[in-house]
């Protein structure tokens, strides 16, 4: 059966008295949240957008005949300054619910089934997404524009993660990387450049993909998770707040089809400029985009969750999740990994 769900948070639209702008730019800016308004209008260009429909399906298969309790959790994409979620439907044979975990504010779709369980547990989430390019033009150029109101930063963005210590060798590397860089923005840029220059996007062998900063620094290779563990870990070691986001890249060479794997990215916080978006792994894969990906996330992505070491809601009995982008299941209180997951997209017209 299908039933519609309303997202837990809504995105508000802000207006601004930007009377000196030309009319078309003013109208474009009026549709954006306040943070994006400042960033977009700072260099005279409104952020690019992309509209897609996402289908995210999960199936817990080969459920043991003697199973008494099956639980499934899926990330539920948020509304925020970078994306707007609408036309939400959930298809499932059993009731589902959406809740919010307390540490990062991630939304989680979950369900529970009790014996007898006579068939696979399936659920499909479908949403329409309006994704906006996130550009911090001031940070990219180093020029402070309109006065930026400092945010109250959650302490979590300065703390270590299980696979990302911020003391010892990590602290030594952070200090060496930022030596001679006086401003916070210069330090963030130095950490970004170090990460892009010293790591190679390489998914051969074992050890990659966990966001293990010790592995990434020693092997000097990995995927996006490893790149951003280095960036975030070095930032936090220097006392610079940094956050982790994960979701899916949207293919740019086709209008519909499957999405093969996840993608993650990061941001560092500089009081004069706000959050500075970075994508270190994409910058390494595309050297011509290196300057762009310091201060920007393109519109070809969708966020599903934020942060690492995730305690779900309702809480799982297993360990905290390293990150949360694919479904997680437990049977009778134990982690269960026989889960099939399929993510598909199709482009929508720019106008709803």
HELIX and SHEET records of a PDB file:
HELIX    1   1 UNK A   23  UNK A   30  1                                   8    
HELIX    2   2 UNK A   34  UNK A   42  1                                   9    
HELIX    3   3 UNK A  137  UNK A  141  1                                   5    
HELIX    4   4 UNK A  155  UNK A  158  5                                   4    
HELIX    5   5 UNK A  168  UNK A  177  1                                  10    
HELIX    6   6 UNK A  184  UNK A  198  1                                  15    
HELIX    7   7 UNK A  213  UNK A  219  1                                   7    
HELIX    8   8 UNK A  224  UNK A  237  1                                  14    
HELIX    9   9 UNK A  280  UNK A  285  1                                   6    
HELIX   10  10 UNK A  287  UNK A  289  5                                   3    
SHEET    1   A 6 UNK A   2  UNK A   4  0                                        
SHEET    2   A 6 UNK A  83  UNK A  92 -1                                        
SHEET    3   A 6 UNK A 121  UNK A 132 -1                                        
SHEET    4   A 6 UNK A  49  UNK A  60 -1                                        
SHEET    5   A 6 UNK A 339  UNK A 347 -1                                        
SHEET    6   A 6 UNK A 256  UNK A 258 -1                                        
SHEET    1   B 5 UNK A  97  UNK A 100  0                                        
SHEET    2   B 5 UNK A 107  UNK A 114 -1                                        
SHEET    3   B 5 UNK A  69  UNK A  76 -1                                        
SHEET    4   B 5 UNK A 328  UNK A 331 -1                                        
SHEET    5   B 5 UNK A 334  UNK A 336 -1                                        
SHEET    1   C 2 UNK A 134  UNK A 135  0                                        
SHEET    2   C 2 UNK A 296  UNK A 297 -1                                        
SHEET    1   D 2 UNK A 200  UNK A 201  0                                        
SHEET    2   D 2 UNK A 221  UNK A 222  1                                        
SHEET    1   E 4 UNK A 274  UNK A 278  0                                        
SHEET    2   E 4 UNK A 263  UNK A 270 -1                                        
SHEET    3   E 4 UNK A 242  UNK A 249 -1                                        
SHEET    4   E 4 UNK A 301  UNK A 306 -1                                        
END                                                                             
